[in-house]
């Protein structure tokens, strides 16, 4: 999956860092939610993130729940 996540650019993390690109968003999600996503910049599409779903449905649901909680913290 390769969704456009640029709606989160310009938002601040709980510690005040501004998310300005796909790399910063991926780093934040990894640190906060413990979910690994690949920055779209690696594919020439900085607005996007790459999500792999080669795991069980249970793991996908857990990861998406943690991702949702983490993104909700951005203001």
PLY file of the C-alpha trace (Angstrom):
ply
format ascii 1.0
element vertex 75
property float x
property float y
property float z
element edge 74
property int vertex1
property int vertex2
end_header
0.00 0.00 0.00
1.29 3.49 -0.83
-1.02 6.14 0.70
-0.53 9.89 0.50
0.33 10.95 4.06
1.20 14.58 3.32
-1.79 15.78 5.37
0.42 15.17 8.41
3.25 17.39 7.15
3.50 20.65 9.02
2.13 19.10 12.21
4.06 18.93 15.47
5.00 15.88 17.49
4.30 15.87 21.25
7.90 17.03 21.83
7.51 19.96 19.41
9.28 18.68 16.29
7.62 19.65 13.01
7.02 16.83 10.51
8.10 18.19 7.13
8.61 15.13 4.91
8.16 11.39 4.51
11.42 10.56 6.29
10.51 12.54 9.39
7.04 11.02 9.47
8.46 7.50 9.15
10.96 8.18 11.95
8.25 9.56 14.21
5.94 6.58 13.60
8.77 4.12 14.24
9.78 5.84 17.50
6.27 6.47 18.79
4.16 3.59 17.49
6.90 1.02 16.92
5.53 0.56 13.38
7.96 0.47 10.47
6.91 2.28 7.29
9.08 3.25 4.35
9.35 6.92 3.36
7.95 7.62 -0.09
11.01 9.73 -0.87
12.85 6.45 -1.46
10.48 5.92 -4.40
10.47 9.51 -5.67
7.10 10.27 -4.05
7.73 12.21 -0.83
4.02 12.70 -0.08
3.56 8.95 0.37
4.52 6.12 2.73
4.93 2.46 1.81
3.14 -0.05 4.02
3.85 -3.77 3.78
1.06 -6.13 4.71
2.92 -9.43 4.44
1.91 -10.60 7.90
-1.15 -11.90 9.71
-4.40 -9.94 9.88
-3.99 -9.74 13.66
-0.57 -8.07 13.30
-1.90 -5.68 10.67
-4.79 -4.68 12.94
-2.44 -4.10 15.89
-0.06 -2.04 13.76
-2.84 0.08 12.29
-4.27 0.72 15.75
-0.86 1.88 17.02
-0.40 3.99 13.87
-3.79 5.65 14.38
-2.97 6.48 18.02
0.41 7.88 17.04
-0.91 10.06 14.22
-3.64 11.40 16.51
-0.90 12.89 18.71
0.28 15.19 15.91
-1.10 18.73 16.19
0 1
1 2
2 3
3 4
4 5
5 6
6 7
7 8
8 9
9 10
10 11
11 12
12 13
13 14
14 15
15 16
16 17
17 18
18 19
19 20
20 21
21 22
22 23
23 24
24 25
25 26
26 27
27 28
28 29
29 30
30 31
31 32
32 33
33 34
34 35
35 36
36 37
37 38
38 39
39 40
40 41
41 42
42 43
43 44
44 45
45 46
46 47
47 48
48 49
49 50
50 51
51 52
52 53
53 54
54 55
55 56
56 57
57 58
58 59
59 60
60 61
61 62
62 63
63 64
64 65
65 66
66 67
67 68
68 69
69 70
70 71
71 72
72 73
73 74
